């Protein structure tokens, strides 16, 4: 049996399998490797940039920026009697201060939101510093073929540096 799941540079990638010796989960993992998934693009306010800084006590918003089939799913592939669909189940944000926050896609911040807290995926820092924020996407790839089915869990991560400053009050008389 020859399985041709997709092409790379116009050349079909092929798997040869002897009847009776098929391990469907191994074939599913081979298909998953061909889907070419990526970690999310981090959407966050304060935005990334040289002059951008968060402030102690003010909300930070997080979201999946421009989710598509490769960063959020579903991403599907079928070949030779096998099918597989992968999608993100959740994002866990490690905020760099010991806090972990579990979210779905989150809500993108707009200028009209000003200093409001995010309705579904946000954080407030209590100390100034430079924090590494890590967004880990928890994926599940559901597969079926050759009379079997299963789920392959895996993760992909993105990071971003986030400086948090502090307002200083100076009283003069």
C-alpha positions as CSV (number, residue, x, y, z in Angstrom):
1,X,0.0,0.0,0.0
2,X,1.4,3.4,-0.9
3,X,0.3,6.5,1.1
4,X,0.9,9.9,-0.4
5,X,-0.2,12.5,2.2
6,X,0.9,15.7,0.6
7,X,3.6,17.4,-1.4
8,X,6.7,19.3,-0.4
9,X,8.2,21.5,-3.1
10,X,6.0,19.8,-5.6
11,X,7.4,16.3,-4.8
12,X,4.9,13.8,-3.3
13,X,6.0,12.5,0.1
14,X,5.3,8.8,0.1
15,X,5.0,6.0,2.7
16,X,5.2,2.3,1.8
17,X,3.4,-0.1,4.1
18,X,3.1,-3.9,4.0
19,X,-0.4,-5.1,4.5
20,X,-0.8,-6.5,8.0
21,X,2.1,-4.5,9.4
22,X,0.3,-1.1,9.5
23,X,0.6,0.8,12.8
24,X,-2.1,3.4,12.4
25,X,-0.8,5.6,15.2
26,X,2.7,5.8,13.5
27,X,1.0,6.7,10.3
28,X,-1.1,9.4,12.1
29,X,2.2,10.8,13.6
30,X,3.7,10.9,10.1
31,X,0.7,12.7,8.7
32,X,0.8,15.2,11.7
33,X,4.4,16.0,10.8
34,X,3.2,17.0,7.3
35,X,0.6,19.5,8.6
36,X,3.3,22.1,9.4
37,X,1.7,23.8,12.4
38,X,3.0,26.9,14.1
39,X,2.9,28.5,17.6
40,X,0.5,31.4,17.9
41,X,1.4,35.0,17.2
42,X,1.1,36.7,20.6
43,X,-1.3,39.6,20.7
44,X,-0.8,41.7,23.7
45,X,-1.3,45.2,25.1
46,X,1.0,46.8,25.8
47,X,2.1,46.3,22.3
48,X,5.6,45.2,21.5
49,X,8.0,48.0,20.6
50,X,11.0,50.1,21.8
51,X,8.8,52.7,23.5
52,X,6.2,50.3,24.8
53,X,5.9,49.4,28.5
54,X,3.2,48.1,30.8
55,X,2.5,49.7,34.2
56,X,2.2,48.1,37.6
57,X,-1.5,47.9,38.5
58,X,-2.8,48.4,34.9
59,X,-4.3,45.5,32.9
60,X,-2.4,43.5,30.3
61,X,-4.5,42.0,27.6
62,X,-3.5,38.8,25.8
63,X,-5.0,37.2,22.7
64,X,-4.2,35.0,19.7
65,X,-3.2,37.4,17.0
66,X,-4.6,36.5,13.5
67,X,-5.6,32.8,14.3
68,X,-5.6,30.6,11.2
69,X,-5.5,26.9,10.4
70,X,-1.7,26.7,11.1
71,X,-1.8,28.5,14.5
72,X,-5.3,27.6,15.8
73,X,-6.8,24.9,13.6
74,X,-8.6,23.0,12.5
75,X,-5.9,21.7,10.2
76,X,-6.9,18.5,8.4
77,X,-5.1,16.0,6.2
78,X,-6.2,12.7,4.7
79,X,-4.3,10.0,2.8
80,X,-4.3,6.3,2.2
81,X,-7.3,5.5,4.5
82,X,-6.0,7.7,7.3
83,X,-7.5,11.1,8.4
84,X,-6.3,13.6,11.0
85,X,-7.6,16.9,12.3
86,X,-5.6,19.1,14.7
87,X,-6.9,22.0,16.7
88,X,-5.9,24.1,19.8
89,X,-7.8,23.2,22.9
90,X,-6.4,26.0,25.2
91,X,-3.6,28.5,25.6
92,X,-1.7,28.6,28.9
93,X,0.1,32.0,29.4
94,X,3.1,31.9,31.8
95,X,3.4,35.6,32.8
96,X,7.0,35.5,34.1
97,X,6.0,36.4,37.6
98,X,4.8,32.9,38.6
99,X,1.3,33.4,37.4
100,X,-0.3,31.0,34.8
101,X,-3.5,31.9,33.0
102,X,-5.6,29.5,30.9
103,X,-7.6,31.1,28.0
104,X,-9.2,30.4,24.7
105,X,-8.4,32.9,21.9
106,X,-8.8,35.9,24.1
107,X,-10.2,39.3,23.0
108,X,-8.2,41.8,21.0
109,X,-7.8,45.2,22.8
110,X,-9.1,48.3,21.1
111,X,-8.3,51.9,22.0
112,X,-11.9,52.4,23.3
113,X,-11.1,49.8,26.0
114,X,-8.5,52.2,27.6
115,X,-7.7,50.9,31.1
116,X,-10.5,48.2,31.3
117,X,-9.5,44.7,32.2
118,X,-9.7,42.0,29.5
119,X,-13.1,40.2,29.5
120,X,-11.5,36.8,29.1
121,X,-7.6,36.8,29.1
122,X,-5.7,39.3,31.1
123,X,-3.3,39.9,34.0
124,X,-2.2,42.7,36.3
125,X,1.4,42.9,37.4
126,X,2.2,43.9,41.0
127,X,5.9,44.7,40.6
128,X,8.0,46.4,38.0
129,X,10.5,44.4,36.0
130,X,11.2,42.8,32.7
131,X,9.1,39.6,32.2
132,X,9.3,36.8,29.7
133,X,5.7,35.9,28.7
134,X,5.2,32.4,27.2
135,X,2.1,31.4,25.4
136,X,1.8,27.6,25.1
137,X,-0.8,26.2,22.7
138,X,-2.2,22.8,23.8
139,X,-3.1,21.0,20.6
140,X,-5.0,17.7,20.0
141,X,-4.8,15.8,16.8
142,X,-7.7,13.4,16.4
143,X,-7.0,10.6,13.9
144,X,-8.7,7.5,12.4
145,X,-7.8,4.8,10.0
146,X,-7.3,1.1,9.5
147,X,-10.1,0.4,12.0
148,X,-8.5,2.4,14.8
149,X,-8.7,6.0,16.1
150,X,-7.0,8.1,18.8
151,X,-5.7,11.5,19.8
152,X,-2.2,12.8,19.8
153,X,-1.6,15.7,22.3
154,X,1.2,18.1,21.7
155,X,2.2,21.7,22.5
156,X,3.8,24.7,20.7
157,X,5.1,27.8,22.4
158,X,5.8,31.5,21.7
159,X,7.5,34.0,23.9
160,X,7.7,37.8,24.3
161,X,9.6,40.1,26.5
162,X,7.4,42.5,28.5
163,X,8.8,45.5,30.4
164,X,6.6,46.7,33.3
165,X,7.2,50.1,34.8
166,X,5.8,52.0,37.7
167,X,4.4,55.5,38.0
168,X,6.3,57.7,40.4
169,X,4.6,60.5,42.3
170,X,6.6,63.5,43.2
171,X,5.2,66.0,45.7
172,X,6.6,69.5,45.8
173,X,5.6,72.4,48.0
